[in-house]
């Protein structure tokens, strides 16, 4: 593990930095429209509390982004981060075919990062991701400044898409 480098501050996107509330209706009902859900992410307003935290963290840490969004959303995600004036940082996304719950995919990536660098904190709104990260020994900031719909929470856990 390299401690000479700046520690990492790892931030989730949806519900932490990006307000996905306007697109959660795509996940309601029996047929979830994941394509429209992710396509609408470019219009997410930023969440002020998350933005303040990522900007202040960037003073002492290298920022990384850890999202449940699939790899096919990379271009739009990078454009959104730049539009918001958020710190540059590597974006870790799930493989397009990975349908595991976020608590598994994110923890796997977080552990890999932790083997390479000191992870000062993970900031995420998904309680199950936060629980898993804390159990693995990571410091967690629970992003409770946005309200996720029950449909999104269910979809994240059952379908592993976000």
C-alpha positions in Angstrom: 0.0 0.0 0.0 1.3 3.4 -1.0 1.0 5.9 1.8 3.2 8.6 0.3 0.4 9.4 -2.2 -2.6 11.4 -1.1 -5.4 9.3 0.5 -8.5 8.6 -1.6 -12.0 10.0 -1.0 -14.5 7.9 -2.9 -17.8 9.3 -3.9 -21.0 7.7 -5.2 -22.9 9.6 -7.9 -26.7 9.0 -7.9 -28.2 10.2 -4.6 -24.9 11.5 -3.4 -23.7 14.0 -5.9 -26.5 13.8 -8.5 -30.2 14.2 -7.7 -31.8 11.3 -9.6 -35.2 12.0 -8.3 -36.6 13.3 -11.6 -35.8 10.0 -13.4 -36.8 7.5 -10.7 -40.3 7.1 -12.3 -38.7 5.1 -15.0 -38.2 2.3 -12.5 -41.7 2.1 -11.2 -44.1 -0.6 -12.2 -43.5 -4.1 -13.5 -41.4 -3.1 -16.5 -38.4 -1.0 -15.5 -37.0 1.3 -18.2 -33.3 1.3 -17.5 -32.4 2.8 -20.8 -34.5 5.9 -20.2 -33.4 6.0 -16.5 -29.7 6.2 -17.4 -30.3 8.4 -20.5 -31.9 11.1 -18.2 -28.9 11.2 -15.9 -27.4 14.0 -18.0 -30.2 16.3 -16.6 -29.6 15.5 -12.9 -29.2 18.6 -10.8 -26.2 18.5 -8.4 -26.8 17.9 -4.7 -25.3 20.8 -2.9 -24.3 19.0 0.2 -22.5 16.3 -1.7 -20.8 18.9 -4.0 -19.5 20.8 -1.0 -18.1 17.6 0.6 -16.4 16.5 -2.6 -14.8 19.9 -3.1 -13.6 20.2 0.4 -12.3 16.6 0.3 -10.3 17.4 -2.8 -8.1 19.7 -0.8 -6.5 16.8 1.0 -7.5 13.7 -0.9 -7.5 12.4 -4.4 -11.1 12.0 -5.5 -12.4 8.9 -7.1 -16.0 8.2 -8.2 -17.6 4.8 -7.6 -21.0 4.3 -9.2 -23.4 1.5 -9.9 -24.0 2.9 -13.4 -23.0 0.6 -16.2 -19.9 1.3 -18.3 -22.0 2.3 -21.3 -22.9 5.5 -19.4 -19.3 6.6 -19.1 -19.3 9.4 -21.7 -22.5 11.0 -20.2 -21.2 10.6 -16.7 -17.9 12.2 -17.5 -19.6 15.1 -19.2 -22.0 15.6 -16.2 -19.0 15.7 -13.7 -17.2 18.3 -15.8 -20.4 20.4 -16.2 -20.8 20.5 -12.5 -17.1 21.6 -12.0 -16.4 18.6 -9.8 -12.8 17.5 -9.2 -11.2 15.3 -11.8 -10.9 11.8 -10.7 -11.0 8.3 -12.0 -14.6 6.9 -12.4 -15.2 3.3 -11.4 -18.3 1.8 -13.1 -19.8 -1.6 -13.2 -19.4 -3.8 -16.3 -22.4 -3.6 -18.6 -23.3 -7.3 -17.9 -22.8 -7.1 -14.1 -26.1 -7.4 -12.3 -24.9 -8.0 -8.8 -26.2 -5.7 -6.1 -24.2 -2.6 -5.6 -23.1 -3.7 -2.1 -21.1 -6.5 -3.9 -19.8 -4.6 -6.9 -18.8 -1.5 -5.0 -17.2 -3.3 -2.1 -15.1 -5.4 -4.5 -13.8 -2.2 -6.1 -13.3 -0.4 -2.8 -11.3 -3.3 -1.4 -9.1 -3.2 -4.5 -8.5 0.5 -4.0 -7.8 -0.1 -0.4 -5.0 -2.6 -1.3 -3.3 0.1 -3.4 -4.0 3.3 -1.4 -5.4 4.6 1.9 -9.1 5.2 1.5 -10.0 8.0 3.8 -13.7 7.6 3.2 -16.5 6.3 1.1 -19.5 8.7 0.6 -22.6 6.8 -0.5 -26.4 7.0 -0.1 -27.1 3.2 -0.3 -27.4 1.9 3.3 -26.5 -1.6 2.2 -23.3 -0.4 0.5 -22.4 1.7 3.6 -23.0 -1.3 5.9 -20.9 -3.6 3.8 -18.1 -1.0 3.6 -18.1 -0.4 7.3 -18.0 -4.1 8.0 -14.9 -4.3 5.8 -13.3 -1.6 7.9 -13.8 1.5 5.7 -14.8 4.9 7.0 -18.2 5.8 5.6 -20.1 9.0 5.3 -23.8 8.2 4.7 -25.2 10.6 2.2 -28.7 11.1 3.6 -29.4 14.4 1.8 -31.5 13.0 -1.1 -34.5 10.8 -0.9 -34.4 7.6 -3.1 -37.7 6.2 -4.2 -38.6 2.7 -2.9 -38.6 1.6 -6.6 -35.0 2.6 -7.0 -33.9 0.9 -3.7 -35.7 -2.3 -4.8 -34.3 -2.2 -8.3 -30.7 -1.7 -7.0 -31.0 -4.7 -4.7 -33.0 -7.1 -7.0 -31.6 -6.2 -10.4 -28.2 -4.8 -9.6 -28.4 -2.0 -12.2 -27.5 1.2 -10.4 
